[in-house]
């Protein structure tokens, strides 16, 4: 699984890690799985990707809008090109008035929220698909 980093920028921020509680792992939370790399390799080996030319063209607008929002609000950003999509990862601490981010959310096909990772309160990952994924063995 090759991931190309298209753009990345981090802004200085206060270290709030001392405010976070340490959570002890629970013995019942451990499950036996393949390694993550083996799982992804298995999925990709059984997948065919079909390019959507129009989505590739509009992905440039998605990337440009994501960078613009990052610069405007000084949000840490990482943009990656995956086999089937462009992913934008914003990381920031709790704040308000991020009205402009609506445009990037509206362009994304799916998004995920995470808390307390990458040294920030909130991380949002937005995916913009450039390919259709066809699973062969499911």
C-alpha positions as semicolon CSV with decimal commas, in nm:
position;residue;x (nm);y (nm);z (nm)
1;X;0,000;0,000;0,000
2;X;0,177;0,310;-0,123
3;X;0,060;0,646;0,007
4;X;0,197;0,966;-0,141
5;X;0,200;1,276;0,078
6;X;0,081;1,565;-0,140
7;X;0,102;1,845;0,117
8;X;0,169;1,880;0,490
9;X;0,195;2,178;0,724
10;X;0,190;2,209;1,103
11;X;0,133;2,520;1,310
12;X;0,270;2,581;1,659
13;X;0,027;2,502;1,940
14;X;0,022;2,467;2,316
15;X;0,101;2,123;2,456
16;X;-0,213;2,017;2,640
17;X;-0,113;1,653;2,681
18;X;-0,080;1,690;3,059
19;X;-0,453;1,759;3,079
20;X;-0,541;1,425;2,925
21;X;-0,593;1,123;3,147
22;X;-0,402;0,805;3,076
23;X;-0,636;0,520;2,994
24;X;-0,515;0,179;3,094
25;X;-0,575;-0,098;2,841
26;X;-0,838;-0,353;2,933
27;X;-0,742;-0,721;2,893
28;X;-1,079;-0,793;2,732
29;X;-1,000;-0,544;2,451
30;X;-0,733;-0,764;2,291
31;X;-0,852;-0,961;1,991
32;X;-0,649;-1,178;1,756
33;X;-0,631;-1,020;1,408
34;X;-0,387;-1,026;1,122
35;X;-0,148;-0,735;1,121
36;X;-0,297;-0,420;0,971
37;X;-0,055;-0,434;0,678
38;X;-0,158;-0,795;0,599
39;X;-0,525;-0,703;0,619
40;X;-0,484;-0,406;0,379
41;X;-0,273;-0,615;0,141
42;X;-0,543;-0,883;0,135
43;X;-0,815;-0,627;0,060
44;X;-0,614;-0,461;-0,218
45;X;-0,522;-0,793;-0,379
46;X;-0,893;-0,870;-0,418
47;X;-0,994;-0,526;-0,544
48;X;-1,008;-0,371;-0,890
49;X;-0,998;0,009;-0,912
50;X;-1,171;0,194;-1,196
51;X;-1,057;0,551;-1,258
52;X;-1,322;0,825;-1,270
53;X;-1,157;1,095;-1,489
54;X;-1,392;1,376;-1,383
55;X;-1,322;1,305;-1,015
56;X;-0,947;1,324;-1,077
57;X;-0,994;1,671;-1,229
58;X;-1,216;1,794;-0,945
59;X;-0,981;1,649;-0,682
60;X;-0,752;1,947;-0,754
61;X;-1,030;2,180;-0,635
62;X;-1,071;1,968;-0,322
63;X;-0,697;1,989;-0,248
64;X;-0,685;2,365;-0,313
65;X;-0,990;2,430;-0,089
66;X;-0,843;2,214;0,189
67;X;-0,511;2,401;0,184
68;X;-0,688;2,738;0,180
69;X;-0,890;2,648;0,494
70;X;-0,576;2,521;0,667
71;X;-0,397;2,848;0,599
72;X;-0,696;3,062;0,697
73;X;-0,752;2,894;1,035
74;X;-0,394;2,765;1,091
75;X;-0,508;2,404;1,109
76;X;-0,245;2,131;1,088
77;X;-0,302;1,950;0,761
78;X;-0,179;1,642;0,580
79;X;-0,302;1,551;0,232
80;X;-0,239;1,201;0,100
81;X;-0,301;1,028;-0,233
82;X;-0,414;0,670;-0,186
83;X;-0,492;0,413;-0,455
84;X;-0,857;0,515;-0,474
85;X;-0,886;0,853;-0,303
86;X;-0,737;1,178;-0,177
87;X;-0,743;1,212;0,203
88;X;-0,720;1,539;0,394
89;X;-0,638;1,519;0,763
90;X;-0,697;1,829;0,976
91;X;-0,576;1,829;1,337
92;X;-0,663;2,110;1,576
93;X;-0,760;2,193;1,932
94;X;-1,115;2,280;2,034
95;X;-1,226;2,605;1,877
96;X;-1,522;2,770;1,714
97;X;-1,588;2,979;1,408
98;X;-1,462;2,728;1,148
99;X;-1,742;2,826;0,914
100;X;-1,532;2,805;0,598
101;X;-1,457;2,437;0,655
102;X;-1,814;2,359;0,541
103;X;-1,704;2,386;0,176
104;X;-1,442;2,112;0,217
105;X;-1,688;1,889;0,407
106;X;-1,938;1,938;0,126
107;X;-1,684;1,822;-0,132
108;X;-1,582;1,511;0,066
109;X;-1,740;1,172;0,005
110;X;-1,689;1,052;0,362
111;X;-1,529;1,179;0,679
112;X;-1,414;1,053;1,019
113;X;-1,364;1,225;1,354
114;X;-1,100;1,127;1,610
115;X;-1,014;1,275;1,948
116;X;-0,681;1,315;2,125
117;X;-0,450;1,195;1,847
118;X;-0,163;1,372;1,668
119;X;-0,119;1,600;1,975
120;X;-0,454;1,774;1,920
121;X;-0,806;1,758;2,064
122;X;-0,972;1,687;1,728
123;X;-0,863;1,520;1,406
124;X;-1,090;1,508;1,103
125;X;-1,013;1,295;0,797
126;X;-1,200;1,378;0,476
127;X;-1,190;1,138;0,179
128;X;-1,249;1,234;-0,186
129;X;-1,276;0,926;-0,409
130;X;-1,109;0,926;-0,752
131;X;-1,173;0,557;-0,829
132;X;-1,455;0,308;-0,790
133;X;-1,352;0,003;-0,588
134;X;-1,479;-0,337;-0,702
135;X;-1,426;-0,615;-0,446
136;X;-1,364;-0,950;-0,619
137;X;-1,373;-1,198;-0,331
138;X;-1,612;-1,090;-0,065
